[in-house]
Every structure is written in C-alpha cells, then in structure tokens.
Amino acid sequence: MDIKSLSIEELVKKIKSKEFSAKEVTKYYLANIEKYKGKNAVLEVFEDAVEIAEDIDRKIASGADLGLLAGVPVIIKDNMLYEGKKCTCASKFLKDYVSQYTSTAVQKLIDQDAVIIGRANMDEFAMGGSCEHSAFGACKNAYDDTRVSGGSSGGSAVAVALDMCAFALGSDTGGSIRQPSSFNGMVGLKPTYGRVSRYGLVAFASSLDQIGPITKSVEDAKLVLKVIAGKDINDQTTADEPLVDSKPVNLKGLKFGVISQVDKVAKNSKYYAIYKDIEKKLALAGADIVSVDIPEYELSLSSYYVIQPAEATSNLGRFDGVKYTTRAGDVSGINDLYKKSRTEGFGDEVKRRIMLGNFALSSGYYDAYYKNAKRVQKLLKTKFEEAFKKVDAIIMPTTYGEAFEIGSKTKDPVSMYAEDMFTIVANLAGVPAVSVPCGKGESGLPLGLQVVGKHFDDLRLLEITKEIQKEIK
C-alpha cells in the first residue's frame, strides 16, 4: 500500500472505493507507531482504533454515506478530552485521569468518521517549547535523536512526520503548533482565535490558546480546518464568522509585509539570508514586498510572558489534589494537601510559570505588569488590522533555525522563552498563521517560513501559502 504519499482526500477516496480498507490503513499507521516508539511521540495507542476502523468498513460495504475523513487515522495532543480515554497533559498530576466527555474539535473529527488512534506527547500542560518538559520523557526530533521535537505539540508533529497518522491536532498558545512543525518539516496552522472551539481543551492561557492541525501539506490543513472550525455554544469565545472558501490566488500583484522590527531580530539568525532569498523569489514572481512598522512587536515577548503565566496560574488553580488529580498521601490538613499534591504533581516548568503568574497578578504589580501587557496586546491587534489594509499577508521566520540539541536550553529558561520570538505575536494579535517548510539548515534539518494573515481570512491565507510554496521549493 502506497499510503505515505497520499493526501487526506486521496486516502479517503481509496478507502471509500475499497482500494484500501480502513482497517488496513489503521494497521499501517499503528505499525509505524511501534516502529518509531523510541521517539516517544505517542503516549498511548487507543485499543478500540481497529474496531472503529472495522465499523467504518462495514458502513462502506452497506453503502452508507460517510464523512470527509472516513477511515483516516488521527492522533490528538494529550490535552484534548476524548470520552473514556486518558488525558494526562503529560503530567504526573493527571496520570490516571479519564475524560468524562469529548472535546468539540475531536468530536467533529469523529462525526466525519475519522479514527482517533492515540494521544501525542507534549510539554506538561503545554508549557514549553521543546517537548522536554513531559512527565513521560522527552519526545525526540523526527530526523535526529539528539535534537528536540519542538513544543509543546512536539509529539503531534513527529507523529505526522514519521507517518504514525495521516494528520494530528495540536494546540498553539505562543507557537506550539508552528514551531514543532518547523523543526520537523511539517505544515502547522494556528487558526484565527475563536475560529475553532476550545471546549474540551485543557486550558493553559485562555485568551491565547487555539487548536489547529499539523499536516503534510497545505491542502490537508485546509481540509481539516473546514472540519473542526465553527461556532460552538459550549465555547463563548468562538466567533460566528463563516469559513469563506478562497479562490485560487496568483502571486503577481500580492503584497507581502515584512515587519521591520522582526527583520531586525531575524538578522541574529544564521539563516537570515535564506529568508531574504525567499523575499527575492516572491518579488521575481510578481509580488510586492512592503516594509511594515509595528513598534509594539519589540514588547511582544515580555508581554506574552506576563499574560500567559498569569492566565495559566488562574487555570491551574483547579488542580489541587481534591478533584481530578493525583492526591498526595500523609497530609495534615487541606493546605498541606494542596501544597504536597502540587509539589509532587507539577513539574519544574509548570511551577516556574505559576510563580511568574502569581507575581504578575499580585497586589502592587497587577497594574504594572498584567494590565500593561494587555494594553500591548490590544495595540498589537490594532496595528495588525492596520497592516492588513496595506498587505495581503506578512512573512517572517518561524524559528531562529534548526531544532536545537536536547538539554541545551533546559537550564536557561530565558533562552528557551526567546525561541518564541517569531511566533507569539500571532497569538497576541489573534490572527491566523501557518508554518511551512522552506529549506534545510547546515545540519540537514528543516527550517520553516511563517505566513500570517488577517482575522478570519484563514482559507485565503492557506491559498496564498500554497502559492508561496511553489516558489520556494
């Protein structure tokens, strides 16, 4: 079976036409999970996956109508609820937690007859940029065991890259879909904030989190987005904005923005010349390259690392050893229970961000830090709205370069946080952004180009990105 080279749409056609059975396809991906188990990308394979695939084959045999993802095996990040299955957020605290309901995004996949085959490794509670902060061990890069997979959706990206599933879902708070996609040569889409329901996604930073797909192609990302997008009565932050399909675009006449402040930072990358060469190729194809000035970009990293831990502190308050989590033993009272359970349950990075968040929200510092950070966020949204009156999309690097070595940044959290420099601005502004492969670094590992679009223009962004890829391959 030549499954690896097939798009999702092609795979569905072959399953529906009985060229492949859904069971055969599922077993193919399960075999790859076993083959690459040393990567530690998949925390659990769901035992009923083959049974669900067999049920889809029976429906096909009976002539029943099937969905857009009929028989397509999918892996979900370990922070998305799936009723009856464990959801641990890669934390000791939730190591035995079984989901009581299914998240909206996962349910939409199921409604279109996808086969959810397992859950992917991640940084604990999605806090990290390397997938080293997992209670169940680091996930290794798809192409080099000495390098990180990226995070926090590292397991999802590696699973797609090594053909353990047809596509995967990740969540993106500050680049957690796009950065690991860049490190592993995949396409990673962070949709517009509010485009995809967060109901059933274990909250990290509620004003920034967004679920999105990691795929092998832009066309696959487009198909998955069409399935998971939409208003949800269970999530009041979802917008009632139609997902308008986009006509094919031509690069000639399109305007691509380059943020001058981003360009200044990108000069610190050894691969700066590669991104400048991409701009030249787009110009030769007839596009206009326009300089965009967003001074607030220089405040984005510091603002993000105030807002994100502050919201995380609030969201993690529910994990106390009383309700869903693992409970510490030998305690002398409720305060001791909270203290010991959290000390034993949370990893170092989660504790670090809780402390940062509590400090930012504490009396005397709220106005100086959190309130001002939210002001910067509002300004960034306004500046992006203004920029997209002049340009069709904004281009920038996804990361500084190739995946870094495992362990090289764990003792220097600030250095790790700085890896988010190019991705966090899209989360703060709430705009859609996609990372696509754009070449390889000196070690032969993938590099990523990030393309950013305007609010709720997700499908046109993907059409533009598809045309960009034709010029940079």
TORKOL-441740 format. One line per 4 residues: number of its first residue (from 1); for each residue z, y, x of C-alpha. Coordinates in Angstrom, 1 decimal. Example, Ala and Ser with C-alpha at 12.3 -4.5 7.8 and 13.67 -1.06 7.14 Angstrom:
BEGIN
1	7.8/-4.5/12.3 ~ 7.1/-1.1/13.7
end
This chain:
BEGIN
1	0.0/0.0/0.0 ~ -1.0/3.4/1.4 ~ 1.7/5.4/-0.2 ~ 2.7/7.8/2.6
5	-0.5/9.9/2.4 ~ -0.4/10.3/-1.4 ~ 0.6/13.4/-3.2 ~ 3.1/13.1/-6.1
9	0.3/13.5/-8.6 ~ -1.8/10.8/-6.9 ~ 1.1/8.5/-6.8 ~ 1.8/8.9/-10.5
13	-1.8/8.2/-11.3 ~ -1.8/5.0/-9.3 ~ 1.4/3.8/-10.9 ~ 0.1/4.6/-14.4
17	-3.2/2.8/-13.7 ~ -1.2/-0.2/-12.4 ~ -2.7/0.0/-8.9 ~ 0.9/0.0/-7.8
21	3.9/-0.9/-9.8 ~ 6.8/1.4/-10.0 ~ 8.9/-1.5/-8.7 ~ 6.7/-1.9/-5.6
25	6.8/1.8/-4.9 ~ 10.6/1.9/-5.2 ~ 11.0/-1.0/-2.9 ~ 8.7/0.6/-0.3
29	10.9/3.7/-0.1 ~ 14.1/1.6/-0.2 ~ 12.8/-0.4/2.8 ~ 12.3/2.9/4.7
33	15.9/3.9/3.9 ~ 17.0/0.7/5.5 ~ 14.6/1.1/8.4 ~ 15.9/4.6/9.2
37	19.6/4.1/8.3 ~ 20.6/5.2/11.8 ~ 19.5/8.7/10.9 ~ 22.4/8.8/8.4
41	20.3/10.8/6.0 ~ 21.2/8.8/2.9 ~ 24.8/8.2/1.9 ~ 24.2/5.8/-0.9
45	21.4/3.9/-2.5 ~ 21.8/3.5/-6.2 ~ 21.9/-0.1/-7.2 ~ 20.0/0.4/-10.5
49	17.0/2.0/-8.9 ~ 14.8/-1.1/-9.0 ~ 15.9/-1.9/-12.5 ~ 14.9/1.6/-13.7
53	11.5/1.2/-12.0 ~ 11.0/-2.2/-13.7 ~ 11.7/-0.4/-17.1 ~ 9.0/2.1/-16.3
57	6.6/-0.7/-15.6 ~ 7.4/-2.2/-18.9 ~ 6.7/1.1/-20.6 ~ 3.4/1.3/-18.8
61	2.5/-2.2/-19.9 ~ 3.3/-1.4/-23.5 ~ 1.1/1.7/-23.5 ~ 3.9/4.2/-23.9
65	3.5/7.8/-22.9 ~ 5.2/8.6/-19.6 ~ 6.2/11.8/-17.9 ~ 4.8/13.8/-15.0
69	6.9/11.9/-12.4 ~ 6.5/8.4/-13.8 ~ 7.9/5.9/-11.3 ~ 8.3/8.5/-8.5
73	11.4/7.7/-6.3 ~ 13.6/10.8/-5.6 ~ 16.7/11.4/-3.6 ~ 19.2/14.1/-4.6
77	21.6/16.1/-2.5 ~ 25.2/14.8/-2.7 ~ 26.3/17.9/-4.6 ~ 24.4/17.2/-7.8
81	26.0/15.3/-10.6 ~ 24.4/12.1/-11.9 ~ 26.5/10.4/-14.6 ~ 28.1/7.2/-13.5
85	27.3/7.8/-9.8 ~ 29.4/9.1/-7.0 ~ 29.1/12.8/-6.0 ~ 31.2/13.4/-2.9
89	29.7/16.7/-1.5 ~ 30.1/14.8/1.8 ~ 33.8/15.4/1.7 ~ 36.9/13.2/2.0
93	38.3/15.1/-0.9 ~ 35.7/13.7/-3.3 ~ 35.1/10.4/-1.6 ~ 35.9/8.5/-4.8
97	34.7/11.0/-7.4 ~ 32.3/9.6/-10.1 ~ 30.2/12.1/-12.0 ~ 31.1/12.4/-15.7
101	27.7/13.9/-16.7 ~ 24.3/14.6/-15.2 ~ 23.2/18.0/-13.9 ~ 20.4/19.7/-15.7
105	17.9/19.6/-12.7 ~ 18.5/15.8/-12.3 ~ 18.2/15.2/-16.0 ~ 14.9/17.0/-16.1
109	13.6/14.6/-13.4 ~ 14.8/11.6/-15.4 ~ 13.2/13.0/-18.5 ~ 9.9/12.9/-16.7
113	10.5/9.3/-15.7 ~ 11.4/9.8/-12.0 ~ 13.5/7.1/-10.3 ~ 16.6/8.5/-8.7
117	17.2/6.1/-5.8 ~ 20.1/7.7/-3.8 ~ 22.1/10.7/-2.6 ~ 21.5/12.5/0.6
121	23.9/13.5/3.4 ~ 24.8/17.2/3.7 ~ 27.2/19.6/5.3 ~ 30.6/19.3/3.4
125	30.4/21.4/0.2 ~ 27.1/22.7/1.5 ~ 28.9/24.8/4.2 ~ 26.9/24.5/7.4
129	23.5/24.9/9.0 ~ 23.2/21.6/10.9 ~ 24.4/18.7/8.7 ~ 27.1/18.0/11.3
133	29.9/19.1/9.0 ~ 29.8/15.9/6.9 ~ 32.8/13.7/6.4 ~ 30.5/10.8/6.8
137	28.9/11.7/10.1 ~ 26.0/14.0/11.2 ~ 22.5/13.5/10.0 ~ 20.0/13.3/12.8
141	16.7/15.1/13.1 ~ 13.7/13.1/11.8 ~ 12.0/13.2/15.2 ~ 14.8/13.4/17.7
145	18.2/11.7/17.5 ~ 19.7/14.3/19.9 ~ 18.8/17.2/17.6 ~ 20.3/18.4/14.3
149	18.6/17.9/11.0 ~ 19.5/21.3/9.8 ~ 21.7/22.1/6.9 ~ 23.1/22.0/4.6
153	20.3/19.9/2.9 ~ 19.6/18.0/6.1 ~ 19.7/14.6/4.6 ~ 17.2/15.6/1.9
157	14.8/17.0/4.5 ~ 15.0/14.0/6.8 ~ 14.6/11.6/3.9 ~ 11.3/13.2/2.9
161	10.1/13.5/6.5 ~ 10.6/9.8/7.1 ~ 9.2/8.6/3.8 ~ 12.5/7.5/2.3
165	11.5/9.1/-1.0 ~ 8.5/10.9/-2.5 ~ 10.5/14.2/-2.6 ~ 14.1/15.3/-2.6
169	16.2/18.0/-4.2 ~ 18.3/20.3/-2.1 ~ 20.4/23.4/-2.8 ~ 20.0/26.7/-1.0
173	22.8/29.3/-0.6 ~ 21.5/31.0/2.6 ~ 18.6/28.9/3.8 ~ 19.9/25.4/3.2
177	16.6/24.1/1.9 ~ 14.3/26.2/4.1 ~ 16.0/25.7/7.5 ~ 16.2/21.9/7.5
181	12.6/21.8/6.1 ~ 11.5/23.9/9.1 ~ 13.4/21.6/11.5 ~ 11.8/18.5/10.1
185	8.3/19.8/9.4 ~ 8.5/19.8/5.6 ~ 7.9/22.3/2.8 ~ 11.1/23.7/1.4
189	11.2/26.0/-1.7 ~ 14.1/28.2/-2.7 ~ 13.1/29.4/-6.2 ~ 14.0/32.8/-7.7
193	17.7/33.0/-8.5 ~ 18.0/32.0/-12.2 ~ 14.8/30.0/-12.2 ~ 16.5/26.6/-12.0
197	19.8/25.7/-13.7 ~ 22.9/25.3/-11.6 ~ 24.7/23.3/-14.3 ~ 26.0/20.2/-12.6
201	25.5/21.5/-9.1 ~ 28.9/21.7/-7.4 ~ 29.3/25.4/-6.9 ~ 29.5/26.9/-3.4
205	28.7/30.6/-3.8 ~ 27.6/31.1/-7.4 ~ 25.6/34.3/-7.0 ~ 23.5/32.8/-4.2
209	23.2/29.0/-4.9 ~ 19.8/27.7/-6.1 ~ 18.4/24.2/-6.5 ~ 14.9/23.6/-5.1
213	12.6/20.8/-3.9 ~ 11.8/19.6/-0.4 ~ 8.3/18.1/-0.3 ~ 5.5/17.1/1.9
217	3.1/19.7/0.5 ~ 3.0/23.0/-1.4 ~ 1.2/21.3/-4.3 ~ 4.1/18.8/-4.6
221	6.6/21.7/-4.5 ~ 4.7/23.3/-7.3 ~ 4.7/20.2/-9.5 ~ 8.5/19.6/-9.0
225	9.3/23.3/-9.7 ~ 7.4/23.0/-13.0 ~ 9.6/20.1/-14.0 ~ 13.0/21.5/-13.0
229	12.6/25.2/-14.0 ~ 13.6/26.8/-17.2 ~ 16.3/28.4/-19.3 ~ 19.5/26.3/-19.8
233	22.1/27.0/-22.4 ~ 24.6/25.4/-20.1 ~ 24.0/28.0/-17.4 ~ 24.1/31.6/-18.5
237	22.6/32.8/-15.1 ~ 19.3/31.1/-15.9 ~ 16.7/33.6/-16.9 ~ 14.5/33.3/-20.0
241	11.4/34.0/-17.8 ~ 8.3/31.9/-18.4 ~ 6.9/30.0/-15.4 ~ 3.5/31.5/-15.4
245	0.8/29.5/-13.6 ~ -1.1/31.3/-11.0 ~ -4.9/31.4/-10.5 ~ -6.1/30.4/-7.0
249	-5.9/33.3/-4.6 ~ -8.1/34.5/-1.8 ~ -6.5/35.9/1.4 ~ -9.1/38.6/1.5
253	-7.5/41.8/0.2 ~ -4.0/40.4/0.0 ~ -1.3/42.5/1.6 ~ 1.4/40.8/3.7
257	4.5/42.6/4.6 ~ 6.3/42.3/7.9 ~ 9.8/43.8/7.8 ~ 10.2/46.0/10.9
261	13.9/45.1/11.2 ~ 13.1/41.4/11.0 ~ 10.3/41.8/13.6 ~ 12.9/43.4/16.0
265	15.2/40.4/15.7 ~ 12.3/37.9/15.9 ~ 11.5/39.2/19.4 ~ 14.5/37.3/20.6
269	12.8/34.0/19.7 ~ 10.8/32.3/22.5 ~ 8.2/31.6/19.8 ~ 7.7/35.2/18.7
273	4.0/35.0/19.9 ~ 3.3/32.2/17.5 ~ 4.3/34.3/14.6 ~ 2.3/37.3/15.9
277	-0.7/35.0/16.2 ~ -0.3/33.9/12.5 ~ -0.5/37.6/11.6 ~ -3.7/37.9/13.5
281	-5.2/34.9/11.8 ~ -4.4/36.3/8.4 ~ -5.9/39.6/9.3 ~ -9.1/37.9/10.5
285	-9.2/36.1/7.1 ~ -9.3/39.5/5.4 ~ -5.6/40.1/4.7 ~ -3.9/43.4/5.4
289	-0.7/43.3/7.5 ~ 1.7/46.0/6.3 ~ 4.9/47.2/8.0 ~ 7.8/47.3/5.6
293	11.0/49.2/6.3 ~ 14.3/47.7/5.0 ~ 17.2/49.1/7.0 ~ 19.7/47.2/4.9
297	18.3/44.0/6.5 ~ 20.5/44.7/9.5 ~ 23.6/44.4/7.3 ~ 22.4/41.2/5.6
301	24.2/38.7/7.9 ~ 27.5/40.4/7.8 ~ 27.3/41.0/4.0 ~ 26.3/37.4/3.4
305	29.3/36.1/5.4 ~ 31.6/38.2/3.2 ~ 30.1/37.3/-0.2 ~ 29.6/33.6/0.5
309	33.1/32.7/1.7 ~ 34.7/34.9/-0.9 ~ 32.9/33.1/-3.7 ~ 33.5/29.8/-2.1
313	37.2/30.4/-2.0 ~ 37.2/31.0/-5.7 ~ 35.1/28.0/-6.5 ~ 37.1/25.6/-4.2
317	40.3/26.6/-5.9 ~ 39.8/23.7/-8.3 ~ 40.1/21.2/-5.5 ~ 43.9/20.8/-5.3
321	44.8/17.1/-5.3 ~ 45.7/17.2/-9.0 ~ 42.4/16.8/-11.0 ~ 39.3/15.2/-9.5
325	40.2/14.9/-5.8 ~ 41.9/12.5/-3.5 ~ 45.7/13.2/-3.6 ~ 48.0/13.3/-0.6
329	51.0/11.0/-0.7 ~ 54.6/11.6/0.2 ~ 54.8/15.2/-1.2 ~ 58.0/17.1/-2.2
333	56.5/19.3/-4.9 ~ 53.4/21.0/-6.3 ~ 53.0/23.4/-3.5 ~ 53.4/20.6/-0.9
337	50.8/18.6/-2.9 ~ 48.3/21.4/-2.7 ~ 48.9/22.0/1.0 ~ 48.8/18.4/2.1
341	45.9/17.4/-0.1 ~ 43.7/20.3/1.1 ~ 44.8/19.8/4.7 ~ 43.7/16.2/4.6
345	40.7/16.6/2.3 ~ 38.8/19.6/3.6 ~ 37.0/19.6/7.0 ~ 37.3/22.3/9.6
349	34.3/24.4/8.5 ~ 35.4/24.4/4.8 ~ 38.9/25.5/5.9 ~ 37.4/28.3/8.0
353	35.4/29.7/5.2 ~ 38.3/29.5/2.8 ~ 40.3/31.6/5.2 ~ 37.5/34.1/5.6
357	37.1/34.3/1.9 ~ 40.8/34.8/1.2 ~ 40.9/37.6/3.8 ~ 37.9/39.4/2.3
361	39.4/39.3/-1.2 ~ 43.0/40.1/-0.1 ~ 44.8/43.3/-1.1 ~ 43.7/46.2/1.0
365	40.5/44.5/2.2 ~ 38.6/43.9/-1.1 ~ 37.1/47.4/-1.2 ~ 36.3/47.5/2.5
369	34.6/44.1/2.7 ~ 33.6/42.3/-0.6 ~ 32.9/45.4/-2.6 ~ 30.8/46.9/0.2
373	29.0/43.7/0.8 ~ 28.0/43.5/-2.9 ~ 26.7/47.1/-2.6 ~ 24.5/46.0/0.3
377	23.2/43.1/-1.8 ~ 22.3/45.4/-4.7 ~ 20.5/47.7/-2.2 ~ 18.5/44.8/-0.8
381	17.4/43.8/-4.3 ~ 16.1/47.3/-4.9 ~ 14.4/47.5/-1.5 ~ 12.6/44.2/-2.1
385	11.5/45.4/-5.5 ~ 10.0/48.5/-3.9 ~ 8.4/46.5/-1.2 ~ 6.6/44.2/-3.6
389	5.0/47.2/-5.2 ~ 3.1/47.6/-1.9 ~ 2.6/44.0/-0.7 ~ 1.8/40.6/-2.3
393	4.2/38.6/0.0 ~ 6.4/39.0/3.0 ~ 6.1/36.7/6.0 ~ 8.7/36.0/8.7
397	10.0/33.1/10.8 ~ 12.2/30.6/9.0 ~ 14.4/30.0/12.1 ~ 14.6/31.1/15.7
401	12.9/28.0/16.9 ~ 13.1/24.2/17.0 ~ 16.1/22.2/15.9 ~ 19.0/22.7/18.3
405	21.0/19.9/20.0 ~ 23.7/18.1/18.1 ~ 27.1/19.6/19.2 ~ 25.6/22.6/20.9
409	26.9/25.1/18.3 ~ 29.9/23.4/16.7 ~ 32.4/25.2/19.0 ~ 30.8/28.6/18.4
413	30.7/29.2/14.6 ~ 29.3/32.7/15.0 ~ 26.3/31.3/16.9 ~ 25.8/28.8/14.1
417	26.0/31.5/11.4 ~ 23.4/33.6/13.3 ~ 20.9/30.7/12.7 ~ 20.7/32.0/9.1
421	19.4/35.4/10.2 ~ 15.9/35.0/8.6 ~ 16.8/33.1/5.5 ~ 19.8/34.7/3.9
425	18.0/37.9/2.8 ~ 16.1/36.0/0.2 ~ 19.3/34.7/-1.3 ~ 20.9/38.1/-1.3
429	17.9/39.6/-3.0 ~ 17.4/36.7/-5.3 ~ 13.7/36.4/-4.5 ~ 11.8/33.1/-4.1
433	11.0/31.9/-0.5 ~ 9.2/28.9/0.9 ~ 9.1/27.5/4.4 ~ 6.0/25.7/5.6
437	5.2/24.0/9.0 ~ 3.4/26.4/11.3 ~ 3.2/24.5/14.6 ~ 5.4/22.9/17.2
441	7.8/24.1/19.9 ~ 7.9/23.2/23.6 ~ 9.8/20.0/22.8 ~ 7.2/19.0/20.2
445	9.5/19.6/17.3 ~ 8.4/21.5/14.2 ~ 8.5/25.3/13.6 ~ 8.5/26.9/10.2
449	6.9/30.0/8.7 ~ 8.7/31.6/5.7 ~ 6.8/33.3/2.9 ~ 8.8/35.4/0.5
453	7.6/36.5/-3.0 ~ 8.7/38.8/-5.7 ~ 11.2/37.9/-8.5 ~ 9.9/35.2/-10.9
457	6.5/35.1/-9.1 ~ 7.3/31.6/-7.8 ~ 3.9/29.9/-8.6 ~ 1.8/32.7/-7.2
461	4.0/32.6/-4.1 ~ 3.1/28.9/-3.7 ~ -0.6/29.6/-4.2 ~ -0.5/32.3/-1.5
465	1.3/30.0/0.8 ~ -1.2/27.2/0.3 ~ -4.0/29.6/1.4 ~ -1.9/30.7/4.4
469	-1.6/27.1/5.5 ~ -5.3/26.7/5.6 ~ -5.5/29.4/8.2 ~ -2.6/28.4/10.4
473	-3.2/24.6/10.7
end
